[in-house]
């Protein structure tokens, strides 16, 4: 039997390791089961992935785990989007007001290693090479496979941090349907790499997220602390161009020669990278429920996987960890804590999933559009005139910890104001400032200060 103060976490990835650290620091006994080998011994085997963008929500969670400083040591600051226009020109579009509002490019592998060390240091017990196979919720036992045999372990409650392909989610759904829906974006991605210059420096401006917007598709590049860039090509699954028509390295070179000419010289292994790296899929996971009484609860990608275009998947998962740990402290029984956690986080997960989908359209279609750029200028002006009321949606999501659902609702109001105020305008000279200021004060109540 296990103690009532014991949790079994499935998955030692980013969310699982962070959650283990937060719970162990609060005095809970924690066991983590991970299907991979120990990456500190065997090397990181998480597969290739889009670089992670660490923002305030994630940093807040890392501070709670006393891991923020270690993570930031290997992170690269990104001040904004460096837009590469089709004519070869560039423009930096800042994310925030100044360098106090930036995001950080982090390596998933390095971050996972740091968090695994933190979990172990906090007292969590880690079990590697243990893949969840089945769960008997009635008997409260979980069976894991590893070392060529099965291992059965009792549990008090299971916390599912085992990613978008969660086995725990499948086991829960087999007992009680949880309303799982997976919606494909109809686009995929391929990762490429820009190496350092011959002199060892960055080949592009390092403190920016680079975007080559081309309407229905785009390229992005994020800096790494090794002075490389991870380049990600996003294309529709079908079309011209699409992954059904761009299939070989030669096809990829032809696409880059036509649409990403300034990036092409920076990617010397384009053909090999394109042919050897897998094509990633992009989908959104929705569930009607995340928990099973007092026996199990899901969080992070296992509960709400999203497309990566707002850079919030990890940040949202980390915020889940902080929320769940808090509810476990505050509630007297697990079923109530799990229900309270889900009630708080599920509406917010739905909101950021929607905003991530919307941001793909903005990144690939709008960042080089004249109307969009004028609206951005007005947005910055209103943020200066009404700092407690008009906070750009991107800032609410990225630099604040305002609930995602609140940011979504306020963002709709603000977008409508921007569109209406700039209609027919070519500059801010014709803006009716008194009327616009009055509308802001009427429609947007002051935001509460954050703790």
Beta strands, then each sheet from edge to edge (+ up, - down):
strand 1: 6-10
strand 2: 29-33
strand 3: 52-54
strand 4: 76-78
strand 5: 80-84
strand 6: 90-94
strand 7: 103-106
strand 8: 125-127
strand 9: 131-136
strand 10: 141-146
strand 11: 149-154
strand 12: 158-160
strand 13: 181-194
strand 14: 209-213
strand 15: 218-223
strand 16: 229-236
strand 17: 280-286
strand 18: 291-292
strand 19: 296-298
sheet 1: 8+ 2+ 1+ 12+ 19+ 18-
sheet 2: 3+ 7- 4+
sheet 3: 6+ 5- 14- 15+ 16- 13+ 17-
sheet 4: 9+ 10- 11+
end
